[in-house]
Amino acid sequence: MTDSQDTGTLDAAHGAAAPAVAAPAPAPEAPAPAAPEGGNPVAATVPGARTAAGVVTPEVVAQLLRGVSGSGRTANHTPFTGEKLADLPESTPEDVAAAFDRARAAQERWAQVPLKQRAAVLLRFHDLVLRRQAEVLDLIQLETGKARLHAHEEVQAVAVAARHYGRKGPAYLRPKGHTGVVPVLTKVSELRQPRGVVGQIAPWNYPLELSVGDALPAFVAGNALVMKPDTETALTALWARQQMIEAGLPEDVWQVVIGEGLVVGPEVVRHADYVSFTGSTRTGREVAQGAAARLVGVSLELGGKNAMLVLADADVEKAAAGAVRGCFSSAGQLCISIERLYVHASVADAFLESFAARTRAMRLGTQLAYGADMGSLAGPRQLAAVSRHVDEAVAKGARVVAGGRARPDIGPYFYEPTVLDGVGDAMAVCAEETFGPVVSVYRFEDEEEAIAEANGTPYGLNASVWTRDSRRGRAVAARLRAGTVNVNEAYAAGYGSARSPMGGMGDSGLGRRHGSEGVLKYTEAQTIAQQRIMPLGPSFGLTDEKYADLMTRSLQAMKAFRLR
């Protein structure tokens, strides 16, 4: 689907898309502004493209904020210009406690809704997201600064998760029978009970996928949710909440609190029955400690310094194109983005030439339209981190193959996609997560060396292997210490396979999203065992000794009959 398939705007009174009107014939693209000498080109201007003022209207903001309480006031801004987008309520600790009270009352009723009906809400939400994608693509772009195609990755991921848990959730969660301690005499059922109210702390970089995408399995399992989105990307999360409510989710089941992470985040952890967090490793440790103190469960998707291995037999052109997607999607502000490229010496020059040429050709832009290959960094902190890593590496002897500079001519936080060669251990960019459009290239002679280098960080989130030999690629992948490894793809194949678990090893986190683990983590396992005919103890006149002998022979027989 494309933007043109839903050109309606939000109806403030009813929360639905207003009827689309016939669109005029598209105007020709205007010439792109001239780029600095040697710099990445600027995407051509599309006449008639929507603007922040036309998207984030007072009526739309009021509609999205319905049901969100906060005693204070805050605001969010667009990275494209740095200008304010909307005024927002700011939650106090008392507001957070009240949100949990509302969610807890609503959760008891939601858990009584039949499982298939809860799953049907997700399937209706799937259709609403695809039908109204133009609305949320505008919001994602305005709040994150990313290119529209990268924003569409979030729409795809959320639709996949909604379809998967809408179809497969009832099978994951249905009661399961097990063989009892004594077959026939003992009947055992395993039930999955919701944990209660899940506290979710969602990040700014993927505000649709890493908010509602992680919430969907919690809802289908019968939980309520109190979410703290990042303030700068709160409108996207609120849009998703609005669609879920229209799809049939009771309004109080999904509460949203907004405010400073240091204030609101600990309050969410303090009240939650389970905590879902995506963010930095440093903050993830603090969240885990807070949850552990209360003996509540936690899932954490944290940082990464992800590696891509280009083996000697790789298709160089395909690998170079894959590296562009893997390194620069969402301006590199992606937890599973590639930041280290290990290339076999025999193909390194050819690969680097192709990769650098593709990188230099990437178009940068700010418009709410397709056409740009990369957007902006999210704000001043990200720009400062990227600049520090690149400048320090160059000062210590690294070579800039492509990019390497900020682009204030486009927007305040733009930075060119950057390729570094000659990076050494003494440089911060070698081991620290940059979380921006910067990748370092390393040559290797031996695969064992490359595998060791790829595994040589405390992180273990994502990795990539490129080769023409599928069996060889899978064998190398199995030796990489990462929660997901993609062969001949950078990240999308693994992340998009929603039936399979996704998460990190080491400092990259705990727990998994997707698949059965992604929904069962939001439940407590309950075993109900019913004993029939005779008890598990001496009965029918048996002495203790005869009962023990009977049980011994029974256990031997069960092993012989291969009972498990």
Sequence and secondary structure as in RCSB ss.txt:
>XXXX:A:sequence
MTDSQDTGTLDAAHGAAAPAVAAPAPAPEAPAPAAPEGGNPVAATVPGARTAAGVVTPEVVAQLLRGVSGSGRTA
NHTPFTGEKLADLPESTPEDVAAAFDRARAAQERWAQVPLKQRAAVLLRFHDLVLRRQAEVLDLIQLETGKARLH
AHEEVQAVAVAARHYGRKGPAYLRPKGHTGVVPVLTKVSELRQPRGVVGQIAPWNYPLELSVGDALPAFVAGNAL
VMKPDTETALTALWARQQMIEAGLPEDVWQVVIGEGLVVGPEVVRHADYVSFTGSTRTGREVAQGAAARLVGVSL
ELGGKNAMLVLADADVEKAAAGAVRGCFSSAGQLCISIERLYVHASVADAFLESFAARTRAMRLGTQLAYGADMG
SLAGPRQLAAVSRHVDEAVAKGARVVAGGRARPDIGPYFYEPTVLDGVGDAMAVCAEETFGPVVSVYRFEDEEEA
IAEANGTPYGLNASVWTRDSRRGRAVAARLRAGTVNVNEAYAAGYGSARSPMGGMGDSGLGRRHGSEGVLKYTEA
QTIAQQRIMPLGPSFGLTDEKYADLMTRSLQAMKAFRLR
>XXXX:A:secstr
  GGG    B TTTSSB            B      TTS  B  B TT B HHHHS HHHHHHHTTT   SEEEE
EE TTT  EEEEEEE  HHHHHHHHHHHHHHHHHHHTS HHHHHHHHHHHHHHHHHTHHHHHHHHHHHH   HHH
HHHHHHHHHHHHHHHHHHHHHHHS EEEE SSTTTEEEEEEEEE SEEEEE  SSSTTTTTHHHHHHHHHTT EE
EEE  GGGHHHHHHHHHHHHHHT  GGGEEE  S HHHHHHHHHHH SEEEEES HHHHHHHHHHHHHTT EEEE
E    EEEEE TTS HHHHHHHHHHHHHGGGG  TT EEEEEEEHHHHHHHHHHHHHHHHT  B   BSTT SB 
  SSHHHHHHHHHHHHHHHHTT EEEE  SB TTT TT B  EEEES  TTSHHHHS   SSEEEEEEES HHHH
HHHHT SSEESEEEEE S HHHHHHHHHTS SSEEEESSSSHHHHH TTS B  EETTEES BSHHHHHHTTEEE
EEEEEE SS SSS TT  HHHHHHHHHHHHHHHHHTT  
